Structures are given as C-alpha cells and as structure tokens.
Amino acid sequence: MDIDIKILGPGCKKCLEVCDIVRMVAKEHGLPVQIEKIGNTDRIAEFGVLLTPALVIDGDVKCSGRVPSPAEVLTWLKKTGGREDRSN
C-alpha cells in the first residue's frame, strides 16, 4: 500500500523542493508513495497549517514553514511504512 503524501503550498520553489526530496528519498529506499500537491488555501487550512510549505504523511502534518532534510523525510516514511506493515 502506498504511503499517502500531501505537499501543501502555492507551488513556490520551496514547495517544489519538498516534493523533490520526498521523491528522491522514496526512490532511493524503495518506498511506495503517492504524492498530491495541494495549493488551494481552503484545503491547506483544513490541515491547520498556517505556514507553507508543509508536508503531510498519512494524514499527519510532519512539518510546516520549512523544507525538511532528506534524513527527516526518511525517518517519517520508514515509521509510516512500518506501521502499515504491522497492520497486514
């Protein structure tokens, strides 16, 4: 099952950078992800996010207002992937 990733932001350089980092980390570690970019301010507000870019993994806001490091993204994806593996 794919890990659900949402990148919240208007599509600025930092938003694109977050997307690139998530894709790179997922590819390097063979983690299945599905990425959705959300730029609509009303939808972003639904997540309680005040600053973009923001990264949401399986419904949990992991960071907002900054670009996370690849190491942070890997940690979050592995934790999420591990949780999914135990449920099967």
Helices and strands as residue ranges (DSSP letters): E 3-8, H 13-29, E 33-38, H 41-46, E 54-57, E 60-64, H 70-87
